[in-house]
Amino acid sequence: MSILKKRSKEVLIYSITESRKISNIFSALIIFLGSLGLLLVAISSYLGMDLFLFSEKISNFPFLPQGATMAFYGIGGLFISFYLWWILLWNIGGGFDLFDKKNKKVCFLRWGFPGKNRRIILKIPMNEIQSIRIITGVQERGILTRTLTYESIVYMETIEQGFIPLTRIEDNLTPPEIANKAGELAFFLGVPLLY
């Protein structure tokens, strides 16, 4: 999702945030708190003591099988929440799109998992860019009631790489926002805008 745009006469930069969204932070927090609660109930059941101030006695639950099951799910949930927090910390999928007229290149940078391929960089010379395209697709959604939705994605068409998506369906952009982004890029790059 593009949240920050910087523009000058020769450079256009779109900052991309992927994992660092409010919904992902909220999900990681809820999973952490839920799994911590399950683990504390399991520990309370194992020790035979009430660690919570509930009206019902948790210590009366037998550790096997209820307490062991809660401990299993609590530990599993903690592992999942720690994984999600690491993804947020490393900013997996984040990066930027750089359109540079001065150096005559387009650069896409995304952050991956730590290691030798942490930075994923795709550089394209501007003379390979043929057009900016808006491609609209029809998708069927719903289980009980079928609804058709029209979703548009902005692509950059290049000679070597083919079609490179510049937006995603998950970005939830309105049709005017998609048209504005495509028009701005086509004007900035000096290439045709095709539908």
N, C-alpha and C positions, 0 to 999 in steps of 0.2 A: 504494500500500500504506500503510495507516495504521500508524504505528509509535508515535506519541505521542498520548496523549489527556489533555486537561486538562478538569476539570469543576468547576464551582461550582453554586450553586443556580440561577443565571440564565444561565450561559454554558457551552457545551460546544464544545470545539475538538478536531478531529482533524487532526494534521499529516500531510501526504502527501509521501512521497518516491517519486519516479519514476525519474529517471535516476541518482541517487546510491545505487546498490545495489552490493553487493560483486561481483556477477556482471558488471555493466557495467564496473566498475573493472578487474577481472581481464581481461575481453575487450579493453579498450583497451590494457592493458599487454602482453598477449600479441601483439596485432596490431602494436604498436609495435616490440617486440623482434624479431619475425619479419621484419618489413619492413626493419628496420635490419640484420639479418643478411644478407638478400638483397642489400641495397645495398652492404654491405661486401665481399661475395663478388664482386659486379660490379666494384667499384673495384679489388679485388685482381686480377681477370682483366684489366682494362684496363691497369693499371700493369705487369703481368707480375711482380708481387712477391707473396710470401705475407704477408698481414697476420694470418693465423691460424696456430696451431701444430697443424696437422693432419698425419696421416701421409701423406695424399695431397696432391699439389701442386695447388693451385687455379690457380696461375699458368700451368699447362699447358693450361687450358681456353681456347679461343679466345674473344675478346671478342664476335665476331659468329658465331653468333647467340645462344649461351648467355649470355654476359655482358650483352648488351644486353637480353635477355629478363628476366634477373634484376634489372637496373637498373630496367626498366619496372615490374615487379611490386613492387620495393622502394619506388619513389617513389609508386606507387599506394597501397600499404599505409601509407606514412607519411601521405599525405593523409587516408586513412580514419581512422587512429588520432588524428590531430590534430582531425578533426571530432568524434570520440567524446569526446576530452578537453574540447573546448569545450562540448559538450552537458552533460558532467558539471560543468564549472565554472559554467555558466549555470543549472544545476538545472532543465532543461527538463522540464515536466510536474509539478514539485513545487509545493507550496503548502499550503493548509489549507481545511478545511470549518469554518465558524463558525456555530453555532446560538445565537442571542442572544435570550433571553426579554425582557430589559430593553428593548431597542430594537425588539422584535417583528420580527426579520428573520433570514433565513438567507443567508449569504454564502459563495460558493465562489470561491476565488482560486487560479489556476494561473499558473505562469511559462512564458512562451513565448520565442521567439527575440528578441534585442535589436531594438529599433525602437519605433515609436510604439505598437504593440499588444503590448508585452512582458508587461504584466499583463492577464490575462484574468479578469474579474470578473463573476460572476452573482449578483445580489441578488434575493431573493424575500421578499415580506412573509409573515409567519407565518399570516395569515388566509387565504392561498391554498393552504396545504398541506392536502390532503384525507386522505392516509393514508401509511403506510409499508408497502411490499409486498415480500414475498419471492417471486420468480418462479423456478421451477425448470424447467430445460430439459434435454432429453436430447441428448447429443452422441455421435456415433459417432467413435471414434478408432482409429488403427492402419491399417497398409497390408496386412500379411499376415494378421494376426488382428484381426478387428473386435471391439471392446469398446464397450459402451455405458456412458457416465458421466453421472451426474446432477449438474448444476452449478446452484448457486443464486446469484442476484444480488439485493441489496437495492436497492429503488427508492424514491424519494420521489415520490408522485403530487401534482401541483399543478394548479391550474385553468388558468393561462396556459401554462406550459412543458410540461405533460404529465408523462411519466415521466422522472425524472432518476436515473441510476444512482449509487449511493453506494458500491458495491463493484464489483470486476471479477473475472472468472474467474481472471485471472493472479495475484490476491492469494493464492491457495491457502489460503483459509479453510476450516476444517472446518465441518460443519453446526452444531455447537453455537456456534461463534464467530459464524457468520452470524446465528443466532437471537438470540444475546446482543446483537449490535450493533443488529439491527432492533428488538428489544424495548426496549433502552435508549433508542434514538431516539424510538420511539413513545411511551414513557412520558414522556420529557423534553419532547417537543413537545405531548403531550396529544392525539394523534390515534390512530385505530384501526390495529392491525397486521393486515394481511390476507395470506393465503397464496394 
